[in-house]
Amino acid sequence: MTASLAQIRAQFPALQRQHRGHAVAYFDGPGGTQVPLAVVDAMRDYLLHHNANTHWAYPTSAETDAMLLAAREALADFLNASPREIVFANNMTTGTFHLARALGRGWGAGDEIVITDLDHHANVAPWRALERERGVTIRRVDVDPQRGQLDMGSLRAVLSPRTRLLAIGAGSNALGTINDVAEAARLAHAVGALVFVDAVHYAPHALVDVRAFDCDFLGCSAYKFYGPHVGVLYGREALLAALDVPKLEPAPDDVPDRLETGTQNHEGIVGAGAAVDFLASLGSGATRRQRLQSAFHALHEAGMSHLLSLWDGLAAIPGVTRYGPPPDQPRTPTIAFTVAGLGSEAVTRALVERGVFTSHGDFYAATIVERLGLADAGLVRAGAACYTSADEVDRLVAGVREIARRG
């Protein structure tokens, strides 16, 4: 990686925050990372110097067109796609509902959609809505709750010639599991089904490659990889062109514009492109994609080092239970745990007093948390990001140790 940890941390003003006399350690990245100066500067520059609506014959409108195209090209490099296959939305959830409604117009009774018990409900509810609206049948892929891994035998069993779509997460935002999306896509395509991938939690930690996944659609969110609150949807160009999407009659009917209903969040889109360039700036190579590959390789090594420290450190604390795959399995540097006798919110509040910010609850991955028997107490979740330090990891473990001892 071309930048040191100190150089990376210097780009995040949020890290200067103090709470109760402690420097804040942000382990809430799985719910949304902090934002570097370069991203905010790009958004500020757009709003102050180029702000306009699109496709008109005056300079700021032309500049807006160019900046949105540049952001689309950056996200295409990020996902290994074509710019014409990149669609922007308010967030991944909204984009997925929009896609589901468009696909669902051609489906009905007798058609089946496969979802998994490991997924965030943004990759469940849009497809469940078609169960009510179109009469499709939902099939579920089982999961091993203790290891937090999908049962691939269950996936094979529920796929059939009636399957129209498999909706699967690339990474679990609750447990950190990384799924074998390429194999799942192979199985789904073998029965003629489409594949939608939720890569929201995966994208900050492993470089997405939609060609290697061989997926038909994929969603992610820029605010999980150091950008603003903007959703990104990938779709194969031919499929995007054929979708029966709701749109205004005078609006463009070309891809990808035909899926972007109304005026978009221009400054957010510019910021999303800047977030990709920030990540690329951490690596080396002749192209942006190569720089991203270099950066993600280094970030993965750092993240897994933090995960191992968290995994082993928490294991040594009486009363602490860890959830999800062990570090030798495919996973992200996100760990979920509980402390005996304490709900997840109580643990999180106690850590806040030490300047350590974690998340608590079910993180909208409600099904797997219910399967773990923790619907009421919830999980504590801590995720490493590019700015996480070993000292912060030690502070988290020490804080949990003290909280568990006091009970």
N, C-alpha and C positions, 0 to 999 in steps of 0.2 A: 504494500500500500504506500502511495506516495506521500501521504500525510500522517504525521504522528498523532497519537491520541490527544496530546496537548493542543495540537493545531486544530484538530476536529472540534474539541470542546470549546475552543476560543470562538468558534463560529456560532455558538448557541447562547445568546444572552440569557435565556431562561436558567442556565446553570449558575448564574450569579445570585439567584434567589436564596434567601435565608429563611428558615422557619425554626422558631424556638432556639435560635442561636446556632443552628446547624445548616450547612450547605445542603440544599435539597438534592436528593438522589432520586431521579425519575425512573421508576421501574414500571410505569404505566404505558409504555410504548405500544403494547398490543391493543390498547384502546385508542391510541393516537400519540404519535411521537412529537417531540419538540421540533421547532422550525429554525433552520439556519438563516443567517442574515441575507445570504444570496437569494433565497427564495422570496423573502419579504421585500428586498430591494427590487426584484424583478416585478413584483405585483405593484409596488409603489410607483415605479417608473411607468408602468402601463397606465395606471389610473391618472397620474399627474400629467403625462405627456402624449398619450396616444389614445385616450378613451373615446370610443365611438362605436356605433353599430356597424354591421358588416356590409360589404358588397356595394358600396356607394362610391361615386366618383369625386372623392376629395381625400386629401392626404391622410388624415388620421384614420379614416375608414380603411384605406388601403394598408396602412400600417397595422391596424387591428387584424385584417385578413392575414397578413404575413406573419404576425406573431402567433396567431392561432394555428397556422399551418406549421410553424416551427415547433410549437408544443406538440402537435400531433405527430410530427416526425420523431421527436424525442421519445414519446411514449411508444411509438412503433419500434424504435431501437430497444427500448426497455423490455418489450414483450416478444421481440423477434417477429414482428408482423409488418404489414404494409400500412402506410399512413391512411389509406382508404379503408382500413379495417379497424380504425380506432374511433370510438364514439365516446363523447363526454356526457356525463349526467350529474345530477345533484349529488348523488352518492351511489354506492354499489347497490343498495337496497332498491332505490327508485329505478335504477337502470334495469335491475333484474325483474321487477314488476312489469316494466314497460316491455321487456323482451318476452316475458311469459304470456302477457296478454296477446302480443302479436302472434306468437307461436300457437297459442291456444285457440285462435280463431279457426284453425284448420283441424282441431282435434275434438273428439267427443267420446260418447260411450263406447267402451271396448278398447280405447287407447289407454296406455299405462305410462306413468312417469315414476322413475325410481329415485328415491332420496335416501339419505343415510342418517343414522342416529347420532353421528358425530358432528354434524354440521351446525353452524350458526343458523339461526332461523331466517336470516335473509336469503338463505338458499333452501328454505323449507316453505315458508309462508306464500311466496309467489306461486309455487307449484300446487300447494294445497288450495289456493284460491281457484285454480282451474278444476279442482275436484268439485267445488260447489257450482262454479259458473258454467262449466262445459261437460260435467259428468264423467271426467276421466277417472281412472283408478290409480291410487297411489300405492306403490310397493316400497318397503323399507329394507335397507341393508343393515344387518345387525352389527354390533360392535362388542369387543371384549372390554368391559368397563374398566377393569383393573389395569390392563396394559394400554388402554386408550387407542386400540387399533381396530380398523375395520376387519370384518370377517369376509375374506374374499370368496369363500365358499358360499356364503349367503348372497353375495353379489351375483355369482354365477347362477344361483338357484332362482333369483327373482327376475333376471333378464329373460326376455322371450321375444318372439316375433311381434308381439303386441306392444313392446316397449317403444315409445316415441322419443324419450329423452332420459338420460342419466344425469342427475344433478349431484355433483360431488365436490367436496372441499379439497384443495391441495394441501392445506395445513389447518389443524384445529386451533382456533383462537383460544380455546379453554385449556387444552392439554399439551399443545405444541406438536402433536403428531403430524408427520408428513406422510401423505398417502401416495401409493403407487398409481398416479393418475394415468400414466401412459398405458399401463396394463389394464386399468379399468376402462379406458377409452377403447382399447383393442377389443375387449369383451363386448362393449356396448355396440361398437360399429359392426361387429360380427353378426348381430341380430338386426342391423339396420337402424339403430337408434342414434340420435344426436347426443352430444356431450356438452354440458355446461359446467365450467369449473369456477368455484369460488376461490380466488387466489388472494383474498384480502390479507390474510395472516401470513401466507407464504411469501408474497412479493417483497416485503422488507428484508427477508432473510436469505432467500435463494433466488437467483436470477431466473425469471420466468422465460420459458421457451415454448410458445404455443405450437411451433412446428414439432418439437420433440414430444410434447404432450399429445399432439394430434387431436386436440379438442376443436369443437366447432364454435364455441363461445366461451368467454372467460371474463370475469369481473374482478376489479381491484379498486383500492381507494388511495388517493395520493396522500391523505393525511396520516396514513400508516407508514409511509416512507418519506417523511420529512417535508411534506408538502401541505397545501391548504385542503379544505374540505370539498373535494371534487371526486366524483366517481369516474371510473374508466371501464368501458366495455369493449372487448375485442370480439369480432365475429368474422368468419370467413366471408370474403367480399361477395361471393355469389349468393350466400345465404342472406346477408344484409340487404342485398338488392331485391330479394324475393319476398322478404317479410311483409306481411299485411299490417303495417304499423298505422296507428292513428296519427293523422297529420293534417295541418291546414292545407286547403287546396292550392293556394298560391305558393306555398313553401317549396324549397328545392326538393326534388325527388331523386337526386343522385346520392350515392353512398359517399361518406357516412352521414351527410347532412339530413337525410330523410328520417333518421332516428333521433335527431337532436331537436326536440319540440320546443319552439319558442326561442327567445333570446337567451343565450347561454351566459354562464358566469365567466366572462372573459378574463378578468384578473385572476380567478382561480385556475383557469386552464393554463394561463401563462405561468402561474406559480407551480403547477404540476410539471410542466416542462422544465422549469428551473430546478425542481427537486431531482429530476433525472440527471440533469447536468451536474448538480451538486454531488450525487453519488458517483458519477463518472469521473469527477475531478479527484476522487480518492484513489483512482487506479491509473494504470498506464496502458498504452496501446495506440495503434494508428487510427482506429475508428472509435466512435462512441460505444458501440457494442463491445469492442475489445476492452475498453477502459472499464466498462461496467463489469465484465467478466473478471477482470483483475481485482477490482474493488470488492466484489462479492466474495471472491475466494478468500481475501484477507479478512473481511468482516465475518465470514463464517467461522474461520479459525478462532478469532477473538471471541465471538459469541459462544462457541462451544466450550471454550476454556472457562468462561463465566458460568455456563450451565453446569459444568462438572463441579465447579466449586460450590455452587448452590445446591446441587443434588447431594453431594457428599456432606456439606456443612449442615443441611437440614436433616439428613439421615441420622446425624449424631445427636440430635436434640430429642429427648424423651417427650412423647406426646405429639410429635409432628408426623403427619402422614403425607407422603408425596403421591401425586397422581400423574398418569401418562407414561409414555415409553421411557426406559432408561437411556442414558446418554449414548449407548452403543447402537441404538436404533435410529432410523431416520426421524429427525425432529428439529424443531427450531429452539433457540435459546429462551424459551418461555416455560416457566415452571408453575404448577398449581399445587397448593398444599392446604392442609388444615392443621389447627392446633387444638388438641383435645380440650373439651370444656368451653371453648370460645367460638362464637360465630365469626364468619369471615369479616364482617364489618367491624367487630370489636378489635380484631387483630390489626386490621388496616388503620383504625383510629389510633391504636397504640403505637404503630410504626410511624404515623404522621408526627407524633410528638418527638420523634428522633430524626425528623427531617427526611424520612424514607417514604416515598409515595408509591403505593401498590394499588391494585384494583381488587374489588370484592364482588361476590354474587355469582350469577350464572353467565354473564357476558353475552346474553342472547343465545348461548348454546345450551338452551334449557333442557333438551332431551338427554344429553349425556350427563348433565349434572343431576337430573332426576334419576338416571340409571345408577349413579353412584350413591344414591340415597341422601343427597345433600341439597335437596330443593329448598329447604328452610335455612340451613346454616350457610350454604354457599361455599365457594372456594376463594382462597387468596391467590392472586395471580401476580407473578413478577416476571417481567421480560427485559432482557438485555437489548440495548440499542447501540448504534455506532459510537455514542458518547459515554457509554457505561465504563466505569473504571473498576479495577480489582478492589480498590479501597471501598467503593460503594457496595460491592458484593459482600465484603467482609462486614460492613455496617448493617446490611440487611440480615445476615445470618446472626450476628451478635444481638440485634434487636429482637429477632424471633426467639433466640435462646432465653433472653431475659423475660420476655412476655410469657413463654411457656413455663418458666420456673415460677413466676408469680401466679400463673394460672388464672 
